[in-house]
Amino acid sequence: MTAQVALRAVLRDIVAPTARTAGFMGSGSTWRLTNSLGDWAVVNVQSSSASTARSVLCVINLAVAPAPWLDWMRAALGSLPKSINESLGLYRARLHPDGTPVGRDGWWEISSERDARAAAADMVVQLADHGLPTLTRLLDRQALLGSIRAGDLGHLKSGHFDMFFARAEALLVAEDGPSAWLEELLDRATTNAIPAQKANAEKFAAWVRSRAAQAA
């Protein structure tokens, strides 16, 4: 049995049932959950491109993609994949093997059926304790807005990405229609844009204002 076959087997038999208990649906290495607003949460087990038949490195990607963000991405890119993948998340994070030092990008390493079962058991714990509760919570718009205002979008933290956080908050705030606070967020995002990003920032602000007007 190759490492890839062993991984596929434990994802199907051990990890997938855990995702399904939280309402996530899917197969293979990806499971999704949506809410009534069209927001998506995604769990994806990614295998490294450096993996071989004898050894697989893998990690769990987490993402939350609210509908306003997806609508903007569609407008900016022209189209989106039929199925929402984790790369489209506004919130994106990873789960690592137990014992991975903080700040390190640790991956599970599988080279045998025994390794695969041990990795799957750890994945289940990481998902049950951290991943699935976080994703389920952030499918609530107010919880996601709170996380944005707290400066936490998984991999991204406010400080170095203030303009991005202003844009993220503006997208959600615009769902309630025009407001002075929305204008302040858009002004912050546009004013602080570097010259190379200025045109995109202005396009974003115009798009958000149009969406807010439609929500009024």
N, C-alpha and C positions, 0 to 999 in steps of 0.2 A: 504493500500500500504506500503510495507516494505521500509526501507531506501535504500536498494540496488536497488529495482525496481525504486524508484524515481530518483536515480542517473543515472541509465541506460537510463531512459527516457529523462532526460535533456541533457545527453551527445549526444544522438541521435538527439534530436530536436533543441538544442541550440548551443552546443559546436562544433559538427561535421561540421555544415555548415560554421562556421568561419574558421576551418582548411581547408576546401575544397576551400574556396575563395582564399587561398594562394597556391593552387595546391596540397595540401596534400590529399592522398587517404587512406581509411581504414574504419573500423567499430568498434563497441564496444567501447573500451577505448584507441585505438591506431591508429595513422595516420602517414603516411610516405610520403616522397618526395625524389626522386632521380634525379641526373643530368646525363649528357651524359658520364661522366667519371666513373659512378658506385658508386659515393659517396651517402650516405644516411643521411637524417635528420629524426628524430623520435620525435613525441609528444605522451606521454603516461600518462593517468590519473591512478595513482596507489592508490588502496584502502588498508588501513592498515589491517594487519592480526588480529588486535585487534577489528575490526569492528564487529557489530552484526546486527541482523535483524532490530533492533530499532535505531541503530546509526552507521553511516559510517564516517570514517576519510579518506580524500583523498588529494592528492597533484599532481602537474603536473611535470613530468620528461621530460627533453629535452635532445637530444643527436644528435651529428653529427659524422658519421663514414665514413671517406674517404676510398676509395677502397684499397690503400696501407696498411692501418691499418687493414682492414678486411682480406686482404691476409695474413698478418703476423699472425693475430689471428688464422686463419685457419691452417697455418703451425704449430703454437705452440700448438694448441688444438687438431688438427686432423680433425675437422669438425666444421661447424657452423649451427645454426638453419636455416630452409628454409626461414623464415622471420626475417629480422634484427630487434632486439629489442634494447631498450635504454641502456641496460646493456653493449652492445658492443660498445658504443660510445667512441671515443677518447676525444671529448668534451662532458661533461655531466653537466647539471645544473638543477635547480628546480625553478618553479614559486610557490609563496605562496600567501595566502589571502592578500588582501589589508590591510595595517596597520601592517603587521608582522614586528617586529623590525629586523634591519639588523643583520645578523648572527644567527637568530633563525630559526628553521625548523618548521614553522607554517603549519598546515593542515586545510583544510575546514572540518567542522563538519556538517553532515546532519542527521537530525532525523525526517524530515517531508517533504512533497512536497514543502512547502514554502521555507524551508531551501535549498532544491535542486535547486530551481529556482534562489534563491539569489546567491548561490555558482556558478552556471553556468554563471550567468550574470557577476560575478567578474572574472571567468576564461576567458571569452571572452575578457574582457578588458585587462587582463594580457597578454593573447596571442597576441592580436592585437597590444598592445603598446610595448611589450618586446619580448615575445617568438618567434613568427613567423618571425618578421624582423631579429632577431639574427640568427635563423636557416637558413633562406634564404640567408643571407649574408655569412655565414660560408660555404655554399655549393660552394662558389667560392674559389678555392684552394689558391689563393693569399691572400684572406681575412683570411682564416684559418691559413695560414703560418704567417701572420701578428699578429694574436691573440696569436699564440704559442710564437713568438718572444717577444710579449708584456707580456708574462708570465701569460696568461689567458686561461685556459681550463675549465672554469666553476667552478666546485667544487675545482679543483686543481689550485694552483697558484705557480709560480716559487718561489724559495727561499728554500722551504723544499723539492721540487721535481725536482731539477735541472737535475738529470740524466734522469728522465722521459721526461722532456722537450727537452733535447738533442736528445733522441731517437725519439720523435714525429717529431721534425724538420728534422732529418735525413731521416725518412720515406718519407717525401714530397720532400726533396731536391734530393733524389736518383732517382726520376722520370725524372730528367734532365740528368742522367748519372753520371759517376765518377767525382769527383772534390776534390780539396784540402780542401774546406770547409766541404764537406761530411766526409772526413777522420778526420778532427778536431772534428766534432760532435761525430763520432763513437768512437774516442779515449777518448773523455770526458766521454761518457756514459760507456765505458768499464773500464777505469782507476778508476772511482769513484764508481764502483760497490762493494758492500760489498762481503766478501768471499762466502756467501751463494747464491749470485746472479751472481757470476762470470761466471759460465758455461752458464747460460741463456743469459748473456750480450754478451758473445763471439759468441753464436749461432745466436743471433740477428744481430750482426755486420756482420757475414759471410753471412747471408741471405740478408741483405740490400746491401752489395757489389755485390752479385750475381744479384740482381734485377737491380742495377745501371748499371752493365755491359750489361745486356739485353736491357736497355733503350738507350745505347750509339749508 
